[in-house]
Amino acid sequence: MSMFILALLILCYFRMFSRNIQARYSENQKFMQWWGPVKRRMQDARVRFADRKTHRFYKCPQCKQRLRVPRGRGKINITCPHCHAQFVRKT
């Protein structure tokens, strides 16, 4: 097991100090294409968690856009700013 970890560490250092900048740039772009949506979902979840006491979050039934409405207003008519669909929800 320790030989595998050592080999992996050597490979990481070899790749890190490689002078083939174009190949490393290409690898980084592929990683960022994968990581970008993951990071965005985590940031959105963090914002929703921070606003959970003052706002409710709903998805538009037509276009699936996430909408934020204030809590404690009873039943309200929500209009989606993206597709202008209207629906009623309890806040």
C-alpha positions as CSV (number, residue, x, y, z in Angstrom):
1,M,0.0,0.0,0.0
2,S,2.8,2.4,0.9
3,M,4.5,1.7,-2.5
4,F,1.3,2.6,-4.3
5,I,1.1,5.9,-2.4
6,L,4.8,6.7,-3.0
7,A,4.4,6.0,-6.8
8,L,1.3,8.2,-6.9
9,L,3.2,11.0,-5.1
10,I,6.1,10.7,-7.5
11,L,3.7,10.8,-10.5
12,C,2.1,14.0,-9.0
13,Y,5.4,15.7,-8.6
14,F,6.5,14.7,-12.1
15,R,3.3,16.1,-13.5
16,M,3.4,19.2,-11.4
17,F,7.0,20.2,-12.5
18,S,6.4,19.2,-16.1
19,R,7.4,21.9,-18.6
20,N,4.7,20.8,-21.1
21,I,2.5,23.8,-20.3
22,Q,0.0,23.1,-23.1
23,A,-0.8,19.6,-21.7
24,R,-1.1,20.9,-18.1
25,Y,-3.4,23.7,-19.4
26,S,-5.5,21.2,-21.2
27,E,-5.8,19.0,-18.1
28,N,-6.8,22.0,-16.0
29,Q,-9.5,23.0,-18.5
30,K,-11.0,19.5,-18.4
31,F,-10.9,19.5,-14.6
32,M,-12.6,23.0,-14.5
33,Q,-15.3,21.8,-16.8
34,W,-16.1,19.1,-14.4
35,W,-15.6,21.1,-11.2
36,G,-17.5,24.3,-12.3
37,P,-21.0,22.8,-12.0
38,V,-20.2,21.0,-8.8
39,K,-18.9,24.2,-7.2
40,R,-21.9,26.2,-8.4
41,R,-24.3,23.7,-6.8
42,M,-22.4,23.8,-3.5
43,Q,-22.5,27.6,-3.5
44,D,-26.2,27.6,-4.3
45,A,-26.9,25.2,-1.5
46,R,-24.9,27.4,0.9
47,V,-26.9,30.4,-0.1
48,R,-30.2,28.6,0.3
49,F,-29.1,27.3,3.7
50,A,-28.2,30.8,4.9
51,D,-31.6,32.2,3.7
52,R,-33.7,29.3,5.0
53,K,-35.2,31.3,7.9
54,T,-36.3,34.3,5.9
55,H,-37.1,32.8,2.5
56,R,-38.7,29.8,0.9
57,F,-37.4,28.3,-2.4
58,Y,-39.7,26.9,-5.0
59,K,-39.1,25.6,-8.5
60,C,-41.2,26.9,-11.3
61,P,-43.4,24.0,-12.6
62,Q,-43.0,25.1,-16.2
63,C,-39.3,26.1,-16.7
64,K,-37.8,24.5,-13.4
65,Q,-36.1,27.8,-12.5
66,R,-35.5,28.2,-8.7
67,L,-37.5,31.0,-7.2
68,R,-36.9,32.7,-3.8
69,V,-39.9,34.1,-2.0
70,P,-40.2,35.6,1.6
71,R,-41.6,33.5,4.4
72,G,-44.7,34.2,6.4
73,R,-46.9,35.8,3.7
74,G,-49.5,33.0,3.7
75,K,-50.7,31.8,0.3
76,I,-49.3,33.9,-2.5
77,N,-49.4,34.0,-6.2
78,I,-45.8,33.5,-7.5
79,T,-44.9,34.7,-11.0
80,C,-41.8,33.3,-12.6
81,P,-39.6,36.1,-13.9
82,H,-38.2,33.8,-16.6
83,C,-41.2,32.3,-18.2
84,H,-44.0,34.4,-16.6
85,A,-45.9,31.3,-15.4
86,Q,-48.0,31.8,-12.3
87,F,-48.7,29.4,-9.5
88,V,-49.9,29.6,-5.9
89,R,-47.8,28.3,-2.9
90,K,-48.0,28.7,0.8
91,T,-45.0,30.6,2.3
